[in-house]
């Protein structure tokens, strides 16, 4: 995998494909599919922005602190933040401010929605001193003017309001959190334009219950609901124009939603976070180093040697996202000849550790690459090094049942 990411993130800093996989595991598993809540986290972390004084927005991840964390509009979002916390701890190079909105973007993709332009570069505030004033998020019990007040404050127009309201195609309301109850659509885990179709075509009547005013319709044995702020998307003449267009054309909805959501999550953030920010281009040296690691990963000795001899390659260079070098990659995949080339000709450091504290010997031992382990030991691998999980290379060989590799490591350790 190349170090340079094309769609998300700054060049040479974040392995986006790996991050997306970790986010997916955290939010979609046998216990729950939390994608709608993760989108809500990204939305609420960003929707506090005010263009008047450039306060609020996703930069700072201020929802970690009171009073923002205690805002009734954010009820339940501590669950979303906690779900992402293992990913945050595994990636200290990524701020929580970046992680929350990145997770919201990929959650939309996971549910079939459009890709959202996203760039890293946010930072985490050290305290709640940067929290925006409470009350900036939309109040679902209000009408069209309220929506305009909230969204115009952030710099959006009527089209943006209707497009962003389409996120209500996801998830549902919970009485214990917002006071409202029920799903908007029959497919709350699928991102599509059904919200607009239902809003326009169903007979929405006030629900008869003890809770706040909301509207309901029975659709194919589903009791669906709409909020007062949803109903104005249908009844306000200027909003309705876009509602009708999006109901008829999902592709158009996806296009406009993607642009509006990308703008939303970048409000008040550094310039490198903006949707149209120019990506930092890697230097020629960085490109060569990345290509060299790629060749090492595939065990391609001859082209790696040619590239190295041509000059401009730092064999010790590591990926910024993982701190892994060419020897890590060769050892991980068990390439005996590549490992010999790196150790004997390139004189690469045998005991370098990656972001998880693993040495090349840890990687080789985990997968039972005995030949590689022997070379690493002969080159001076320090078998006492423990990774961040407090495991030595021998521990991993034993844990993963790599008997022959464990024998080599035990024999070496006994001679020390």
Secondary structure, 3 states (H helix, E strand, C coil): CCCCCCCECCCCCCCHHHHHHHHHHHHECCCCECHHHHHHHHHHHHCCCECCCCECCCCECHHHCCCHHHCHHHCCHHHHHHHHHHHHHHCCCCCHHHHHHHHHHHHHHHCCCCCCCECCCCCECCCHHHCCCCCCCCCCCCCHHHHHHHHHHHCCCHHHHHHHHHHHHCCEECCCCCCCCEECCCCCCCCCCHHHHHHHHCCCEECCCCCCCEEEEEECCEEEEEEHHHHHHHHCHHHHHHHHHHHHCHHHHHHHHHHHHHHHHHCCCCHHHCCCCCCCCCCHHHHHHHHHHHHHHHCCHHHHHHHHHCCCCCCCCCCCCCCCCHHHHHHHHCCHHHHHHHHHHCCCCCCCCCCCCCCHHHHHHHCCCHHHHHHHHHCCCCCCCCCCCCCCHHHHHHHCCCHHHHHHHHHHHHHC
